[in-house]
């Protein structure tokens, strides 16, 4: 372990450190507001997005497989996290996150990432487009300044909620 650590810092200069520091600041400037906005869209407080981005950044830095790896929040989690928060609450969101992390580690250990090649491209594109529509429509109420709206797990129920409160736009 000590030898691997020494080999990884061998030849590391102050010039490289300055470049790494600048890259880290740029990634942080972009990732932190993004993490906060994803937390808000997921139905949790913005500070939870900041906490999760710090923890994820440290985990990726320590266990990542590349010197040049960058990790950040992804919009694909918003509908999933919102569904968990609405159904089970904040406390169980942490449990679900830990369970997902364990599953991801097991998938990495057993090299199950290669199974993605068996999922057709249209399925992946449709999934991504569906998430984009769900996130966009979830923000229409905020854009219009609608008040008194409740968040629902169902897309149709959320659209009904927008229609019911459309007269409160600001």
HELIX and SHEET records of a PDB file:
HELIX    1   1 UNK A    2  UNK A    9  1                                   8    
HELIX    2   2 UNK A   14  UNK A   41  1                                  28    
HELIX    3   3 UNK A   46  UNK A   63  1                                  18    
HELIX    4   4 UNK A   77  UNK A   88  1                                  12    
HELIX    5   5 UNK A   90  UNK A  109  1                                  20    
HELIX    6   6 UNK A  112  UNK A  118  5                                   7    
HELIX    7   7 UNK A  121  UNK A  138  1                                  18    
HELIX    8   8 UNK A  140  UNK A  144  1                                   5    
HELIX    9   9 UNK A  155  UNK A  164  1                                  10    
HELIX   10  10 UNK A  166  UNK A  168  5                                   3    
END                                                                             
